[in-house]
Amino acid sequence: MRFHKDVVEKYHFRFESEDIIKIDRMTINLSGASAVFLLDTENYILSVESDWGSYCYRWGASKHETFKDLICRIGSYDDYLLNKLANRNVINWKKTKQNAVHAFFRAGGGANREENKNFLRGVKNADENEIRFYDFVCSFNPNLWEGGFFVKEYPTSAKIVVKILAEYLVKALQAERGNNG
């Protein structure tokens, strides 16, 4: 066994009333919250502890780019970072219901007009339970068993952490390098 003690750099942000970010047409005031970014610059590990959850990812080390340079470069790619730090596991019910209706009618719809009305009414009034909604849609058309009508998105908490990384951590790293551009 080899043991090596790594140096990890800690970037701790405590937010005040003027710290505001925008995500998905929402304005979020970060006041009173905090986020800690730990950078293992030798092993290319990012670890985040925040009021919005804990996230961690390890990239392969590169001889061509420092870890801090990598973070600065990828910091503006929200989807890339979200994909590394979180899973799409929050159902967007509005889009899911729209997709279910489209899938139902693409697959031929119901046997008659009354069945189509019942389906549309049921979709509109369905509660937000993934299993019950899936069972409901499949009860009208078993050919939709794959459930491809579900639209899943990243949790808002992960989006907040990625936005903080882009707007606060990247700026701090750029300032360290003396490169504010």
C-alpha positions in Angstrom: 0.0 0.0 0.0 1.1 3.5 -0.8 0.1 6.4 1.3 0.3 10.0 0.1 -1.0 13.1 1.9 -2.4 15.5 -0.7 -2.8 19.2 -0.3 -6.4 20.3 -0.8 -7.4 23.9 -1.3 -10.5 25.2 0.3 -12.7 28.0 -1.1 -15.4 29.0 1.4 -18.1 31.4 0.3 -20.5 32.9 2.8 -23.2 34.8 1.0 -24.7 38.2 1.9 -27.9 40.0 0.9 -26.4 41.3 -2.4 -25.5 37.8 -3.6 -28.2 36.9 -6.1 -28.2 34.4 -8.9 -30.8 33.6 -11.6 -31.8 30.0 -12.6 -34.6 28.9 -14.8 -36.3 32.4 -14.6 -36.0 32.3 -10.8 -34.1 34.8 -8.8 -32.4 33.2 -5.8 -31.1 35.3 -2.9 -28.1 33.4 -1.4 -28.1 35.5 1.8 -27.0 33.7 4.9 -26.0 30.5 3.1 -22.5 29.1 2.4 -20.7 26.8 0.0 -17.3 25.2 0.4 -15.4 24.0 -2.7 -12.5 21.6 -2.0 -10.0 21.3 -4.9 -7.6 18.4 -4.9 -5.3 19.9 -7.5 -3.1 16.9 -7.8 -5.8 14.3 -8.3 -8.4 16.6 -10.0 -11.1 16.1 -7.5 -13.8 18.7 -6.8 -15.9 18.3 -3.7 -18.6 20.6 -2.7 -20.4 21.0 0.7 -23.1 23.5 0.6 -26.5 24.5 1.9 -27.8 23.0 -1.3 -26.2 19.6 -0.9 -23.0 17.7 -1.3 -21.4 17.0 -4.7 -18.2 15.4 -5.8 -16.5 14.4 -9.1 -13.0 13.3 -10.2 -11.6 14.1 -13.6 -8.6 12.4 -15.1 -5.4 14.4 -14.4 -3.8 16.2 -17.4 -0.3 17.2 -18.2 -1.6 19.9 -20.5 -3.9 21.8 -18.1 -3.9 22.4 -14.3 -7.0 21.5 -12.4 -7.8 25.1 -11.7 -7.5 25.9 -15.4 -9.9 23.0 -16.1 -12.4 24.4 -13.6 -12.2 27.8 -15.1 -12.6 26.4 -18.6 -15.6 24.2 -17.8 -17.2 26.6 -15.3 -19.5 28.1 -17.9 -20.8 24.8 -19.2 -23.7 24.3 -16.9 -25.0 21.1 -18.5 -21.6 19.5 -18.5 -21.0 20.2 -14.8 -24.6 19.2 -13.9 -24.0 15.9 -15.7 -20.9 15.3 -13.7 -22.2 16.3 -10.3 -25.9 15.3 -10.3 -28.5 13.1 -11.9 -31.6 14.1 -13.8 -34.1 12.7 -11.3 -36.7 15.5 -10.8 -39.8 15.0 -13.0 -41.0 18.0 -14.9 -44.7 17.2 -14.6 -45.9 19.8 -17.0 -43.7 18.5 -19.8 -44.2 14.9 -18.8 -48.0 15.3 -19.1 -47.7 17.0 -22.4 -45.4 14.2 -23.7 -47.8 11.5 -22.4 -50.6 13.1 -24.3 -48.5 13.4 -27.5 -47.3 9.8 -27.1 -50.8 8.5 -26.6 -52.2 10.1 -29.7 -49.1 9.2 -31.8 -49.8 5.6 -30.8 -53.3 5.8 -32.1 -55.2 7.2 -29.1 -58.1 5.5 -27.5 -60.8 3.3 -29.0 -63.3 6.2 -29.2 -63.9 9.8 -28.4 -65.1 9.1 -24.9 -61.9 7.1 -24.1 -59.8 10.0 -25.4 -61.7 12.5 -23.2 -61.2 10.2 -20.2 -57.5 10.0 -20.9 -57.1 13.7 -21.3 -59.1 14.4 -18.1 -57.0 11.8 -16.2 -53.7 13.3 -17.3 -54.9 16.7 -16.3 -56.0 15.6 -12.9 -53.2 13.1 -12.2 -51.2 13.5 -9.0 -47.5 13.7 -9.2 -46.6 10.1 -8.4 -44.4 8.5 -11.0 -45.6 5.0 -10.6 -49.3 5.8 -10.5 -48.9 8.1 -13.6 -47.0 5.4 -15.5 -49.7 2.8 -14.6 -52.5 5.2 -15.6 -50.9 6.0 -19.0 -50.2 2.3 -19.7 -53.8 1.3 -18.7 -55.0 3.3 -21.7 -52.3 2.1 -24.0 -49.9 -0.7 -23.0 -47.7 0.1 -25.9 -46.4 3.1 -24.0 -44.7 0.7 -21.4 -41.2 2.2 -22.1 -42.3 5.4 -20.2 -40.4 7.6 -22.7 -42.8 10.4 -22.0 -41.2 11.2 -18.7 -39.1 14.4 -18.7 -36.5 14.4 -15.9 -34.4 17.4 -15.0 -31.5 18.2 -12.7 -32.5 19.2 -9.1 -32.6 23.0 -8.5 -30.1 22.5 -5.7 -27.6 21.1 -8.1 -28.2 24.0 -10.5 -27.6 26.4 -7.7 -24.2 24.8 -6.8 -23.1 24.8 -10.5 -24.2 28.5 -10.8 -22.2 29.4 -7.7 -19.2 27.5 -9.1 -19.5 29.5 -12.3 -20.1 32.9 -10.8 -18.0 32.8 -7.6 -15.4 30.0 -7.7 -14.3 30.6 -11.3 -13.9 34.4 -10.5 -11.9 33.6 -7.4 -9.6 31.2 -9.4 -9.2 33.8 -12.2 -8.3 36.5 -9.7 -5.7 34.2 -8.2 -4.1 33.8 -11.6 -4.3 37.5 -12.2 -6.4 36.8 -15.3 -9.8 38.5 -14.9 -10.8 37.7 -18.5 
